[in-house]
Amino acid sequence: MRPPHSDADATASFASPPVAGAGAGPTDGTVALPSVRSPFGRYSIPIPRISVGPIPGRIAIGVLVIATLAVVVVAASGPSVLVPRSRVVFPGWDAGPLGSLIARPFTNPNTVGLGFSAVLVAMIVAYVIALAAVRSFSMRLIAAAVVVLHVILLLSPPLQLNDVWNYLGYARLGALHHFNPYTHVIKQEFFDPVYAFSTWHNLPSPYGSLFSALTYPLAFASLPVAYWTLKVLTVILSLCFIALVWQCARQLGRDPRFAVVFVALNPIYLLYAVGGFHNDFFMLVPSMGAISLMLARRDRASGAAIVLAVAVKFTAVLLLPFLLIAVRTRDRQVKFIVGAVLAAVPMIALSLVLFGFSLPNLSDQASLLTDFSIPNVVGLVIGIGGGSPGLLRIMTVGVVVVVAYEIFRRRNWLTGAGWSTFALLASLAWLVPWYVIWLLPLAALATSPGLRRAAVLFTVFLILTWMPAAQIYMNDHHINPLGSPVGAASRQHQAKLAN
């Protein structure tokens, strides 16, 4: 699992473009960023020229907007495979204001699935073209496209997975019905209207104490109000996250246009992360804020911010050692640690007051397999029947080795954090598409083009393996990646947690 590329490979594809106003590049076809003073010294990055003009780039952005609008309109028009459990319950306030815009155009699930798959492929192509044409974009055009896409997605029902209902289910379980969501399950509020919308009926909450506490006030609102409030908050946090990516790019001397396009126009970011209204943005805002604060030499605040991110989702802890490397000097490291401790104290107190000594349930989902998680694919290839518990333990050890290797090397800390995050994603038995957004900002801001290529290729892999056309093809050809005893056990456990 050793990273295949180093930061020295700065002239390969998917390197970040130069900042606006950079002078003419050298005769080898590269453009050099002006020297930038940052907490890490003065440097310049040579970048290859990619000759894609403004017209293809603008067409690509138009394709992304139109494709997103088409998916949202079809999803809102009636029950379909685009919206989980919509065939069970799908009220008008869930469908949103676009629900009455058109009559339901398709009723056959395969037709909808194949159409959605075709849209995803078109969006991948448009995304790559937009990356290649990013030099021709103004920041105003990019910002307008991002805002328009977010407004469209805000009007959508939850796409592909409906975790937003589980968030509300756990909130109502704890705040309204006085059950501890870390020791009780949504099935115990079967009488609550949220039960019909939720999916993980027998799974204690896997979410961090801070996120759980933040959702508790929503329990006292009506279900439609709570649902739309959480959607609006998620979209606002996504925009804040993108603004922080832009800010970090400027602080690092990168071209913010490339960083924003790399993250915010990614099809998974749009249709799965924002369109699914996932709580990862509650983690990504403080984690990206920690990076920005550290770059501004506000080390105590940076330490506090990363603790807030960990209190939302524990995976954010992976960034902590690399922030310690980034601050470099002992004095700054002490300030960072002090800030982290000062934030940890109230977070621990909050958790004890609301949940006692109970902790988020991270073990159940960690033992479940998705069809094309890397451990399952590797297990099938080497002939052990998929992602066995032994292989999962080996993959976990592999993540520790990669993190230790990157810390020991002490190269560019963002690159180290990026490869460590990539290793974490590759180790997950329960791999879902929107997890790639943990990697995207690190890849966009780091100096490693290899890391950027890995992020794009991983995006393509997740889209191709998760799009409905893949499932239709496997069903037609009797292919079942979870057909082994290991996979069957995972499916049985998943059904138990869901029913």
C-alpha positions as CSV (number, residue, x, y, z in Angstrom):
1,M,0.0,0.0,0.0
2,R,3.0,2.2,-0.4
3,P,2.1,5.5,-2.3
4,P,3.2,5.2,-5.9
5,H,4.2,8.8,-6.4
6,S,6.2,11.5,-4.7
7,D,5.9,15.2,-4.6
8,A,8.8,15.5,-7.0
9,D,6.5,14.4,-9.8
10,A,5.1,17.9,-9.9
11,T,4.8,18.2,-13.7
12,A,2.4,15.2,-14.3
13,S,-1.2,15.5,-15.2
14,F,-3.8,16.8,-12.7
15,A,-1.4,19.2,-11.2
16,S,-3.0,22.3,-9.9
17,P,-3.0,25.2,-12.4
18,P,-1.2,28.5,-11.8
19,V,-2.8,31.4,-10.0
20,A,-4.4,34.1,-12.1
21,G,-1.9,36.6,-13.3
22,A,1.0,34.2,-13.4
23,G,3.5,35.1,-16.1
24,A,4.5,33.1,-19.1
25,G,6.0,29.8,-18.4
26,P,9.3,28.3,-19.5
27,T,9.9,26.8,-22.9
28,D,9.3,23.2,-21.7
29,G,5.5,23.8,-21.8
30,T,5.0,24.4,-18.2
31,V,3.8,27.4,-16.3
32,A,5.4,28.2,-13.0
33,L,3.5,29.6,-10.0
34,P,5.0,32.8,-8.6
35,S,7.0,32.2,-5.5
36,V,4.7,32.1,-2.5
37,R,5.6,32.8,1.1
38,S,3.8,30.4,3.4
39,P,4.5,28.8,6.8
40,F,6.4,26.2,4.9
41,G,8.8,28.5,3.0
42,R,9.0,30.0,-0.5
43,Y,8.4,27.7,-3.4
44,S,7.1,27.5,-7.0
45,I,5.3,24.6,-8.7
46,P,5.8,23.9,-12.4
47,I,2.6,23.0,-14.1
48,P,1.9,21.4,-17.5
49,R,-0.2,23.2,-20.1
50,I,-3.4,21.4,-21.1
51,S,-4.8,23.0,-24.2
52,V,-8.6,22.9,-23.6
53,G,-10.3,26.2,-24.5
54,P,-13.1,28.0,-22.8
55,I,-15.9,26.7,-25.0
56,P,-15.5,23.0,-24.0
57,G,-15.1,24.0,-20.4
58,R,-18.3,26.0,-20.4
59,I,-20.1,23.2,-22.2
60,A,-18.8,20.8,-19.5
61,I,-20.2,23.0,-16.7
62,G,-23.5,23.3,-18.6
63,V,-23.7,19.5,-18.8
64,L,-23.1,19.1,-15.1
65,V,-25.9,21.6,-14.3
66,I,-28.3,20.2,-16.8
67,A,-27.6,16.6,-15.7
68,T,-28.0,17.4,-12.1
69,L,-31.3,19.2,-12.7
70,A,-32.5,16.3,-14.8
71,V,-31.8,13.8,-12.0
72,V,-33.5,16.0,-9.4
73,V,-36.6,16.5,-11.5
74,V,-37.0,12.8,-12.3
75,A,-36.3,11.9,-8.6
76,A,-38.9,14.4,-7.4
77,S,-41.6,13.3,-9.9
78,G,-42.5,10.1,-8.1
79,P,-41.3,6.9,-6.4
80,S,-38.2,5.4,-8.1
81,V,-34.9,3.7,-7.5
82,L,-33.3,7.1,-7.2
83,V,-34.9,7.7,-3.9
84,P,-34.7,4.8,-1.3
85,R,-38.0,3.8,0.3
86,S,-39.9,6.1,-1.9
87,R,-42.1,3.2,-3.0
88,V,-43.0,2.8,0.7
89,V,-43.6,6.4,1.6
90,F,-43.1,9.5,-0.5
91,P,-45.1,12.6,0.7
92,G,-45.1,15.8,-1.2
93,W,-43.0,17.6,1.3
94,D,-40.3,14.9,0.8
95,A,-40.4,15.2,-3.0
96,G,-40.0,18.9,-2.8
97,P,-41.2,21.8,-4.9
98,L,-40.1,20.2,-8.1
99,G,-42.3,17.2,-7.5
100,S,-45.2,18.6,-9.6
101,L,-43.0,20.1,-12.3
102,I,-43.4,17.1,-14.7
103,A,-45.5,14.0,-14.8
104,R,-43.6,10.9,-13.8
105,P,-41.6,10.1,-17.0
106,F,-40.5,6.6,-16.3
107,T,-42.0,3.8,-14.2
108,N,-39.7,0.9,-15.1
109,P,-36.9,0.6,-12.5
110,N,-34.4,-0.6,-15.1
111,T,-35.1,2.3,-17.4
112,V,-34.6,4.8,-14.6
113,G,-31.4,3.0,-13.4
114,L,-29.9,2.9,-16.9
115,G,-30.8,6.5,-17.5
116,F,-29.2,7.5,-14.2
117,S,-26.1,5.5,-15.1
118,A,-25.8,7.2,-18.4
119,V,-26.0,10.6,-16.7
120,L,-23.3,9.6,-14.3
121,V,-21.0,8.7,-17.1
122,A,-21.7,11.9,-18.9
123,M,-20.9,13.8,-15.7
124,I,-17.6,12.0,-15.3
125,V,-16.6,13.1,-18.8
126,A,-17.8,16.7,-18.1
127,Y,-15.8,16.8,-14.8
128,V,-12.6,15.8,-16.5
129,I,-13.1,18.4,-19.3
130,A,-13.8,21.0,-16.6
131,L,-10.6,20.2,-14.9
132,A,-8.6,20.4,-18.1
133,A,-10.3,23.8,-19.0
134,V,-10.1,25.3,-15.5
135,R,-7.5,28.0,-16.6
136,S,-10.2,29.5,-18.9
137,F,-12.7,29.9,-16.0
138,S,-13.1,33.0,-13.9
139,M,-13.7,32.5,-10.2
140,R,-17.1,34.2,-10.7
141,L,-18.2,31.6,-13.2
142,I,-17.1,28.7,-10.9
143,A,-18.8,30.2,-7.9
144,A,-22.0,30.8,-9.8
145,A,-22.0,27.2,-11.1
146,V,-21.4,25.8,-7.5
147,V,-24.2,27.9,-6.1
148,V,-26.7,26.9,-8.8
149,L,-25.8,23.3,-8.4
150,H,-26.4,23.5,-4.7
151,V,-29.7,25.3,-5.1
152,I,-30.9,22.5,-7.5
153,L,-29.8,19.8,-5.1
154,L,-31.4,21.5,-2.1
155,L,-34.8,21.0,-3.9
156,S,-34.2,17.3,-4.4
157,P,-35.4,14.4,-2.3
158,P,-32.4,12.4,-0.8
159,L,-30.7,10.6,-3.6
160,Q,-29.5,7.0,-3.6
161,L,-29.3,6.5,0.2
162,N,-31.5,8.1,2.9
163,D,-29.2,8.5,5.9
164,V,-30.8,11.9,6.5
165,W,-33.8,10.0,7.9
166,N,-31.6,7.9,10.2
167,Y,-30.1,11.1,11.5
168,L,-33.5,12.4,12.4
169,G,-34.5,8.9,13.8
170,Y,-31.6,8.9,16.2
171,A,-32.3,12.5,17.2
172,R,-36.0,11.8,18.0
173,L,-35.0,8.5,19.7
174,G,-32.8,10.5,22.2
175,A,-34.4,13.9,22.6
176,L,-38.1,13.1,22.1
177,H,-38.4,9.6,23.4
178,H,-35.5,9.6,26.0
179,F,-33.6,6.6,24.7
180,N,-29.9,6.6,24.5
181,P,-29.2,6.3,20.7
182,Y,-25.9,4.5,21.4
183,T,-27.6,1.8,23.4
184,H,-31.0,1.7,21.8
185,V,-32.2,1.5,18.2
186,I,-34.7,3.2,15.9
187,K,-37.0,0.2,16.0
188,Q,-37.8,1.1,19.6
189,E,-39.7,4.2,18.2
190,F,-41.7,2.2,15.7
191,F,-44.7,4.4,16.6
192,D,-42.8,7.6,15.5
193,P,-43.5,8.7,11.9
194,V,-39.8,8.8,11.2
195,Y,-39.7,5.0,11.4
196,A,-41.3,4.5,8.0
197,F,-38.6,6.7,6.4
198,S,-35.5,5.3,8.1
199,T,-33.5,2.2,7.2
200,W,-31.1,1.1,10.0
201,H,-33.8,0.0,12.5
202,N,-31.6,-2.2,14.6
203,L,-28.3,-0.3,14.5
204,P,-27.3,1.8,17.5
205,S,-26.0,5.2,16.3
206,P,-22.5,5.2,14.8
207,Y,-22.4,9.0,14.7
208,G,-20.3,11.2,17.0
209,S,-21.6,12.8,20.2
210,L,-21.3,16.4,18.8
211,F,-23.4,15.6,15.7
212,S,-26.0,13.7,17.8
213,A,-26.2,16.7,20.2
214,L,-26.6,19.2,17.3
215,T,-29.5,17.2,15.8
216,Y,-31.4,16.9,19.1
217,P,-33.2,20.2,18.7
218,L,-34.6,19.0,15.4
219,A,-36.6,16.3,17.3
220,F,-39.0,18.9,18.7
221,A,-40.0,20.2,15.3
222,S,-42.5,18.5,13.0
223,L,-40.9,15.9,10.7
224,P,-41.2,18.0,7.5
225,V,-39.7,21.1,9.3
226,A,-36.8,19.0,10.8
227,Y,-36.2,17.3,7.4
228,W,-35.9,20.6,5.5
229,T,-33.9,22.3,8.2
230,L,-31.4,19.5,8.1
231,K,-31.2,19.7,4.3
232,V,-30.7,23.5,4.4
233,L,-28.0,23.1,7.0
234,T,-26.2,20.4,5.0
235,V,-26.2,22.5,1.8
236,I,-25.0,25.6,3.7
237,L,-22.2,23.6,5.3
238,S,-21.2,22.2,1.9
239,L,-20.9,25.8,0.6
240,C,-18.9,26.7,3.7
241,F,-16.6,23.7,3.1
242,I,-16.0,24.8,-0.5
243,A,-15.2,28.3,0.7
244,L,-12.7,26.9,3.1
245,V,-11.1,24.9,0.2
246,W,-10.8,28.1,-1.7
247,Q,-9.3,29.9,1.3
248,C,-6.8,27.1,1.9
249,A,-5.7,27.1,-1.7
250,R,-5.0,30.8,-1.5
251,Q,-3.1,30.4,1.7
252,L,-1.0,27.6,0.2
253,G,-0.3,29.6,-3.0
254,R,-2.4,27.1,-5.1
255,D,-4.8,28.2,-7.8
256,P,-8.2,28.3,-5.9
257,R,-10.1,27.8,-9.2
258,F,-8.6,24.3,-9.7
259,A,-9.1,23.3,-6.0
260,V,-12.8,24.3,-6.1
261,V,-13.5,22.7,-9.4
262,F,-11.6,19.5,-8.4
263,V,-13.8,19.2,-5.3
264,A,-17.1,20.8,-5.9
265,L,-17.8,19.6,-9.5
266,N,-17.0,16.0,-8.8
267,P,-20.1,14.0,-9.7
268,I,-19.9,12.0,-6.4
269,Y,-19.7,15.2,-4.4
270,L,-22.8,16.5,-6.2
271,L,-25.2,13.6,-6.5
272,Y,-24.1,11.4,-3.7
273,A,-22.7,13.7,-1.0
274,V,-24.8,16.9,-1.3
275,G,-27.7,15.1,-3.0
276,G,-27.8,12.5,-0.3
277,F,-27.5,15.2,2.5
278,H,-24.9,13.3,4.4
279,N,-23.5,14.5,7.7
280,D,-19.8,14.3,6.4
281,F,-20.0,18.1,5.9
282,F,-20.5,18.6,9.7
283,M,-17.0,16.9,9.9
284,L,-15.4,18.5,6.9
285,V,-16.1,22.1,7.8
286,P,-14.2,22.0,11.1
287,S,-11.4,19.7,9.7
288,M,-10.8,22.1,6.7
289,G,-11.1,25.0,9.2
290,A,-8.4,23.4,11.2
291,I,-6.1,23.4,8.1
292,S,-6.9,27.0,7.3
293,L,-6.4,28.1,10.9
294,M,-3.1,26.3,11.1
295,L,-1.9,28.0,7.9
296,A,-2.9,31.4,9.5
297,R,-0.7,30.3,12.5
298,R,-3.7,30.3,14.8
299,D,-2.6,27.0,16.3
300,R,-4.8,26.8,19.4
301,A,-7.9,27.4,17.3
302,S,-6.7,24.8,14.8
303,G,-6.3,22.2,17.5
304,A,-9.8,23.0,18.8
305,A,-11.3,22.7,15.3
306,I,-9.9,19.3,14.6
307,V,-11.3,18.0,17.9
308,L,-14.7,19.3,16.9
309,A,-14.4,17.4,13.6
310,V,-13.5,14.2,15.5
311,A,-16.5,14.7,17.8
312,V,-18.7,14.6,14.7
313,K,-17.0,11.7,13.0
314,F,-14.0,9.8,14.4
315,T,-12.3,9.4,11.0
316,A,-11.2,13.0,11.2
317,V,-8.6,11.9,13.8
318,L,-6.5,10.8,10.8
319,L,-5.7,14.4,10.0
320,L,-4.4,15.2,13.6
321,P,-0.8,13.9,13.4
322,F,-0.3,15.6,10.0
323,L,-1.4,18.9,11.4
324,L,1.2,18.4,14.2
325,I,3.8,17.8,11.6
326,A,2.7,20.9,9.7
327,V,3.1,23.3,12.6
328,R,6.7,22.1,12.8
329,T,8.1,24.1,15.8
330,R,7.8,22.8,19.4
331,D,6.2,26.1,20.5
332,R,3.5,25.9,17.9
333,Q,2.9,22.2,18.6
334,V,2.3,23.0,22.2
335,K,-0.2,25.6,21.3
336,F,-2.0,23.2,19.0
337,I,-2.2,20.5,21.7
338,V,-3.4,23.0,24.2
339,G,-6.2,24.1,21.9
340,A,-7.1,20.4,21.2
341,V,-7.3,19.7,25.0
342,L,-9.3,22.8,25.7
343,A,-11.9,21.7,23.1
344,A,-11.8,18.0,24.2
345,V,-12.9,18.8,27.7
346,P,-16.3,20.3,26.9
347,M,-16.8,17.6,24.2
348,I,-16.2,14.9,26.7
349,A,-18.5,16.6,29.2
350,L,-21.2,16.9,26.6
351,S,-21.0,13.3,25.8
352,L,-21.1,12.2,29.4
353,V,-24.1,14.4,30.2
354,L,-26.1,13.2,27.2
355,F,-25.0,9.7,26.6
356,G,-23.1,8.6,29.8
357,F,-20.2,6.3,29.1
358,S,-21.8,4.9,25.9
359,L,-19.8,5.4,22.6
360,P,-20.8,5.5,19.0
361,N,-21.4,2.0,17.5
362,L,-18.5,1.8,14.9
363,S,-18.2,-2.0,15.0
364,D,-21.3,-3.1,13.2
365,Q,-20.9,-1.2,9.9
366,A,-17.1,-1.9,10.0
367,S,-18.0,-5.6,9.7
368,L,-20.4,-5.2,6.8
369,L,-19.3,-5.6,3.2
370,T,-20.3,-3.7,0.1
371,D,-20.0,-5.5,-3.3
372,F,-16.9,-3.7,-4.5
373,S,-15.1,-2.6,-1.4
374,I,-11.4,-3.2,-1.9
375,P,-11.2,-5.9,0.8
376,N,-14.0,-7.8,-0.7
377,V,-12.5,-7.5,-4.2
378,V,-9.1,-8.5,-3.0
379,G,-10.5,-11.5,-1.0
380,L,-12.3,-12.7,-4.2
381,V,-9.2,-12.3,-6.3
382,I,-6.9,-14.3,-3.9
383,G,-9.6,-16.9,-3.5
384,I,-10.6,-16.6,0.2
385,G,-14.2,-15.7,-0.6
386,G,-14.2,-12.0,-0.1
387,G,-13.5,-9.6,2.8
388,S,-13.0,-12.1,5.6
389,P,-12.4,-10.9,9.1
390,G,-8.7,-11.9,8.9
391,L,-8.3,-9.9,5.7
392,L,-10.0,-6.9,7.2
393,R,-7.6,-7.0,10.1
394,I,-4.7,-7.1,7.7
395,M,-6.1,-4.1,5.8
396,T,-6.4,-2.2,9.1
397,V,-2.8,-2.9,9.9
398,G,-1.9,-1.7,6.4
399,V,-3.5,1.7,7.1
400,V,-1.5,2.0,10.3
401,V,1.7,1.2,8.3
402,V,0.9,3.8,5.7
403,V,0.2,6.5,8.3
404,A,3.4,5.6,10.2
405,Y,5.3,5.6,6.9
406,E,4.0,9.0,5.9
407,I,4.6,10.5,9.4
408,F,8.2,9.1,9.4
409,R,8.9,10.5,5.9
410,R,7.7,14.0,7.0
411,R,7.4,15.0,3.3
412,N,4.6,17.4,2.3
413,W,2.1,16.9,5.2
414,L,-1.0,17.3,2.9
415,T,0.3,14.6,0.6
416,G,0.9,12.4,3.6
417,A,-2.6,13.0,4.9
418,G,-4.0,12.4,1.5
419,W,-2.3,9.0,1.0
420,S,-3.2,8.0,4.5
421,T,-6.9,8.9,3.7
422,F,-6.7,6.9,0.5
423,A,-5.3,3.9,2.4
424,L,-8.2,4.2,4.9
425,L,-10.8,4.2,2.1
426,A,-9.1,1.2,0.5
427,S,-9.3,-0.7,3.8
428,L,-13.0,-0.1,4.5
429,A,-15.3,-3.1,4.2
430,W,-18.3,-0.8,4.1
431,L,-17.3,1.5,1.2
432,V,-19.9,3.9,-0.1
433,P,-19.3,6.5,-2.8
434,W,-19.5,9.8,-0.8
435,Y,-16.6,8.7,1.4
436,V,-14.3,9.9,-1.5
437,I,-15.1,13.5,-0.4
438,W,-12.7,12.9,2.6
439,L,-9.9,12.6,0.0
440,L,-10.8,15.2,-2.5
441,P,-9.8,18.4,-0.7
442,L,-6.5,16.9,0.4
443,A,-5.7,15.8,-3.2
444,A,-6.7,19.2,-4.5
445,L,-4.4,21.1,-2.2
446,A,-1.4,18.8,-2.0
447,T,1.4,19.1,-4.5
448,S,1.3,15.4,-5.6
449,P,-0.3,14.9,-9.0
450,G,-0.2,11.1,-8.3
451,L,-2.6,11.7,-5.4
452,R,-4.9,13.7,-7.6
453,R,-4.9,11.0,-10.3
454,A,-5.7,8.4,-7.6
455,A,-8.6,10.5,-6.4
456,V,-10.1,10.9,-9.9
457,L,-9.6,7.2,-10.7
458,F,-11.2,6.2,-7.3
459,T,-14.1,8.5,-8.2
460,V,-14.5,6.7,-11.5
461,F,-14.3,3.3,-9.8
462,L,-16.9,4.1,-7.3
463,I,-19.3,5.5,-9.9
464,L,-18.9,2.6,-12.2
465,T,-19.4,0.0,-9.5
466,W,-22.3,1.8,-7.7
467,M,-24.3,2.9,-10.7
468,P,-27.5,1.0,-11.2
469,A,-26.3,-0.3,-14.6
470,A,-23.6,-2.4,-12.8
471,Q,-26.2,-4.0,-10.6
472,I,-28.5,-4.7,-13.6
473,Y,-25.6,-6.3,-15.5
474,M,-24.6,-8.4,-12.5
475,N,-28.2,-9.6,-12.0
476,D,-28.6,-10.5,-15.7
477,H,-25.4,-12.5,-15.7
478,H,-25.8,-14.0,-12.2
479,I,-22.8,-12.3,-10.8
480,N,-22.8,-11.9,-7.0
481,P,-19.7,-10.5,-5.3
482,L,-21.3,-11.2,-2.0
483,G,-22.3,-14.8,-2.9
484,S,-19.5,-16.4,-0.9
485,P,-20.1,-17.6,2.7
486,V,-18.4,-14.4,3.9
487,G,-20.6,-12.3,1.8
488,A,-23.7,-14.2,2.8
489,A,-22.9,-13.6,6.4
490,S,-22.5,-9.9,5.8
491,R,-25.8,-9.7,4.0
492,Q,-27.6,-11.5,6.8
493,H,-26.1,-9.2,9.4
494,Q,-27.1,-6.2,7.3
495,A,-30.6,-7.4,7.0
496,K,-30.8,-7.9,10.7
497,L,-29.6,-4.4,11.3
498,A,-32.1,-3.0,8.8
499,N,-35.2,-4.9,9.8
